[in-house]
Amino acid sequence: MLGQRLRDRWERWLSQRIKPVNQVILQQNRIFIFLSRTGLGFLLLLVLLLVMAINFQNNLIFGFTFWLFSLLLVVIFHTYANFAGLEIQAGNTQAVFAGEIAECSLFLRAHQRERVAIQIGWPDTGLQTVWLDRGEEKTLSLRHVADQRGYYRPPRLRLESHYPLALLRTWSWVQLDWRVLVYP
């Protein structure tokens, strides 16, 4: 009961924050970065190395610890750069009957740099992994079950990546303005 209320409140908050749009360019306000499980283990290793370096007053361990910390800082910038400037545009949809699978086309464009290992899709149907070269445009076809008749709006898309080194997890939620006509 409490979990359902929290989920409903979370959904309302996301609906107010993320409005349906036809085209999105990912920038700072839409990209979220946090440590993954591997990253938390890496951070724990850094703390242990720092304590060991302080305890034994060993300059080599100090240098190694700060070098690993600088590696983590560089990974943060590369993780952000993998998503920043990615252009996402909603494509066409086809009318379907209730209970059938609706196909929604999606255009991805990488203008300035290549994009590596971006997973995109709906969390309940699975994510597709996409690789884009610089200046490349890719068209994806995403499928979702249209269970209600009338105009059906597919849920929010999730974009996710663990690039590089899987120390950080980057994600973004995008609500594209797709409307699928679902016949009874």
N, C-alpha and C positions, 0 to 999 in steps of 0.2 A: 504494500500500500504506500509506504513512504518512498520506496524506490520508484514507483510509478509516478508519484507526484513530482519527485525530483526530475525524472525524465521529461515529464510534461513541461515543467518550468524551464528546463534546458532547451527544449524544442521551441518554446515561445520566445526565449531570449535569442536563440539563433535566427528565428524567423524575423525578428525585429532588426537584428544586426545585419543579416545577409539578405538583401532584397533580390528578387528575380531580375536579371539583366540579360540582354542578348549577347553582349561581348564584355569580357573582363581581361584586363592586363594585371597580372599579379604584381603587387608592390608591397611595401612594408606593412601596411595595415591588414593584409590578407594572408601573410605568411607567418606560420607559427613554428618555432624551433625549440626542441627540448631534448634532453639526454635520453638515449635509449637504454636498455638494460646493459648492453655492452659499454655504453658511455658511463653509466653509473659505476660499473666495475672498474673502468679506467680511472675515474675520479677517485675511487677508493684506493686504487693502487698509487695514485699521485700523493694522496694524503699519507699513506703508509711510508712511501719513499721519503717524503719530507720529514716525517717524524724520525725515521731511521737516520737521515742525513743530519738532523739537529742533534740527535742522541750521540752519534759517533763522530760528529764534527768532520765529516768526510766531504771534501770539495767535489770529488768525482760524482758522488750520489746527488749532491746539490745541482751540479751541472746537468746530470741526466734527468732529474726531476723537472727542472725549468725548461729543458729542451722538449720533454714530453708535454708540458703545459703549453708551450708555444705551438706545438703541433696541434693541440686541441683548439687553440685560438684560430689557427689557419683553417682548420676544418670547419669552424663556424662560418667563416667568410665564404668558403667554397659551397657549403650547404645552402646558404642564402642565395648565392649567385646562380645556383642551379634552378631556382624557381623565379627569381626576380626578372621581370620583363616578359614572362611567358604569356602569350596571348591566346585566350580561349574564346571560341565563338560557337554559339548554338547553330546547328544546321536544320535541315528539314526533318519532318516526321511524317509518317504515313498513318492513315486511319486504320484502326483494327476493331475486332469484335471483343466483347468483354471476356476476360480470361486468357486472351492471346498475348503474345509477347510483342510489345511495342518497340520499334527500332528508332533510336534517336541518333542523328549524325552530329558529329562534333569536329570542329576544326582547331588544330593546334598549330601555332606559329612560333618559331624561335628566331628572333631577329638578330641579336647581337652575338650570341654564343651558342654552343651546342648544349643540349639538355640530356642528362644521363639518368637512366633508370627511374623514370617517373611512373608511378603506378596511379592509374586513374580509373574511376568507376564508382558504382554504388556499393557500400559495404556489405549489403545483404546478398548481392549477386556476384561478388568477386571483383578483383581489380585486374586491369590489363597493364602490362609494362610497356612503356613507350620510350624510344630513343630518337632524339631529333638532332640533326646536324644544323650548323649555322645557316640561317636563311631558309630552312626547310619548312614546308607546310604539310601536315599530315591530317588525314581524315579518318576518324574512328567511328565505328558503329557500335553504340551501346544499347543493350537490350534490357528491358524491365517488363515484368508482368503488369498489364493494365487490368486491374481487378474491379474497377468501378466504371460505370458508363457515364457518358457525358464528356466534358473536357477534363482530361486527366493530366495532372502535372507530376512528372517524375520527381523523386526526392532530390535532395542536395547531393552533388557529386563530391567525392573526396579525392584529392590529389595527395600523394604521399611519396616520400623518398627517404632512403637511408644513405644516400651518396654524400661524401666518400667515407670509407672506412667503417660505416655503420655505428659510429659513435653518437651521432645525433639523428633524431627523427624529425623530418620536416613535413608539415601537412598544411592543407588549406581546404576550406569548404567553399564550394561555388554553387550558387543557385541560378541555373540558366533558365531563360524564359521559353521553355518548351511547353507546348500544349498539344496533346494527342487526342484526337476525336475518337471516342470509344463507342461503337454501336452496341445496342443491347443484344 
